[in-house]
Amino acid sequence: GVPTVAPMRVTMILPALVEATSPMFRPLKYSLFPPIGLATLAGYLRPDDEVRILDEHVQRLEVDDDRPDLVAIEVYVTSARRSYELADAYRARGVFVALGGLHVTSLPEEAAAHADAIFLGPGEDTWPVFLDDFRRGEARARYTSTIRTLDGLPPVRRDLIQRHRYLVPNSLVVSRGCPHHCDFCYKDAFFAGGKS
């Protein structure tokens, strides 16, 4: 890669869940809360970087003519197919694509086929390291989290959230993920050792 000292253009995307593309889709559930995880990671970017957060649940994505320096996509099992479609489309245009989220952590080799860099586990400790590496033109293909904490987070970039699109735009993150431990959910496998 080429070192980047100038401000970056970064697009952060939460792709739509599969059911969101159905004509029978009722968007109420998915318009409750904004993607706070992406807004949190955006806090690690420099103030002069140009950053957009796009949530496909509440807006149509216009990506055909979009050519940022970096695209970060949050991937869930229900949105994996759409995430990979978007990632492949950006990569075909020469854009660096980073994928993270529960699905990437669960199936890293699958995700790696669609990304320039993947993130395993939470991104609070790995994302800032990646950004430094990326700016130097030395981004690695895989970043694995070793710390599980919300301490020391930068301010959430709420200025990037299109508040009018959400019913509860002032939501907060006070813990890591769902507190329940359902047998059918793969969330507990996110960290070795089971219950979180």
Number of C-alpha atoms within 10 A of each C-alpha: 11 9 12 14 9 9 14 17 15 20 21 22 23 22 25 24 20 14 14 17 11 9 7 8 10 11 12 12 10 17 19 15 17 27 20 19 17 24 21 19 20 27 16 18 20 12 10 10 13 14 21 19 22 23 22 16 21 18 11 10 15 8 12 9 8 12 17 19 16 21 23 23 25 22 25 21 16 14 18 20 16 17 24 21 13 20 25 17 16 23 18 10 12 13 18 22 24 24 27 24 20 20 23 23 23 19 12 17 11 13 24 18 13 21 23 18 20 26 25 23 23 23 23 22 18 18 21 16 14 21 17 15 16 18 17 14 14 14 18 12 13 17 19 15 16 13 12 13 12 14 7 7 13 14 12 19 19 17 9 14 21 14 14 9 16 18 15 13 18 12 13 11 11 7 9 11 10 10 11 11 13 10 8 7 9 14 20 19 14 19 16 8 8 11 12 15
